[in-house]
Amino acid sequence: MDFRLFVEPQNGASFEDQLRAAQLAEQVGFDGFFRSDHFLAIGGMDGLPGPTDSWITLGAIALATSRLRLGTLVSSATFRHPSLAAIQVAQVDQMSGGRVELGLGTGWYEAEHTAYGFPFPAKRFGPFQEQLEIITGLWGTPLGSRFSYAGEHYRLEDAPALPKPVQERIPVIIGGSGATKTPQIAARFADEFNAFRASDEIIRERIARVQDAAAAAGREPGAITFSLAGTTAIGATEADVAQRAEAAGSTPERLRANGFAGTPSEVVDLLGRLGELGVTRAYFQVMRMQDLAHIEFIGSEVLPRLR
């Protein structure tokens, strides 16, 4: 199992906050740094000093780190034309030396679309699937060849399909809780399927749905990595856990049930059990990334016991 730091900058973080968190995560043993892709604060936060673009931010962090995998959990397909997304992500892959992964979703937060004027179509799975076809098609077109596409929502003619990523294939992360469409799209395009932590029964069901869809699409069951994200509040004492849960807008009880919370021993035991279910990657969602002591504590007291 590998372990990644997952942050929500739209709720209130500067670029410098994100850079410090990413560099510390690399120093203390995290395998990756992933951020959300939103432009409006969520959950009553003031969002100051304002949103930062995910791929501009990750490009800068790529130049200031050397080992971390970098990406989004997840970018919204409604924010960028797929050709632009393919160029942006391939460029950051070059800047990082081949450490980028693309998490892509349909988009769900209507308020930020209204606030900034992004289109928010009632039916988003059609454009989403075409985006995946175009992005992976542009990346996979041989050097010197051209890429064309004629769909219901997008049309490309003789695109040079440049720039090329460093990686032969940039991993694609798809997630969600849908019972039919999401597993089918994941079976076709995903290298990783991600969901937020839920009960063990629900996790088993989601993994089984994706594996069944992958088998129906002719893919090997082990071709798709299964990962979980969980809002995180870990501390040496119950007071530390409660303080960090409160900072995340939750309680220790809720996060123990639906996130990663408690003492290091509790979280190590939890992740061991999740590994037995087939989960091989965990995203620690730290809601207040300015709490650098939290990130350092996870790196020193949790990750070494999980290696």
Number of C-alpha atoms within 10 A of each C-alpha: 13 16 21 22 26 27 26 21 29 25 22 22 20 17 18 12 16 22 19 15 23 27 18 18 23 20 14 16 19 25 18 22 28 27 24 20 26 23 22 21 19 16 10 8 12 13 18 13 13 15 19 18 14 20 20 14 17 27 21 15 24 25 12 14 18 13 18 24 20 27 30 23 24 22 24 19 23 20 18 14 13 22 17 11 19 25 19 16 25 25 21 27 25 18 19 24 16 21 22 32 25 24 25 22 25 25 20 13 14 12 15 16 18 11 10 10 10 14 11 18 12 6 9 15 17 12 19 21 16 20 26 21 16 26 20 18 16 24 23 16 17 14 12 8 11 14 18 15 16 11 13 9 10 14 11 12 10 10 14 15 23 20 16 21 23 18 16 10 15 20 18 20 26 25 24 16 14 11 12 11 13 20 26 20 19 23 28 17 20 24 20 21 26 26 19 18 21 15 9 12 9 12 21 15 12 21 22 15 19 23 23 17 22 24 14 13 12 11 15 12 15 11 14 21 17 25 25 21 23 22 25 29 31 32 21 13 11 13 11 16 22 20 17 24 25 13 15 18 13 15 17 23 13 13 21 20 13 17 24 28 27 25 18 21 13 15 22 19 13 16 19 15 13 20 16 9 15 17 22 17 22 26 29 26 24 26 21 20 22 17 14 15 12 20 22 18 16 23 20 14 17 18 18 12 12 14 8
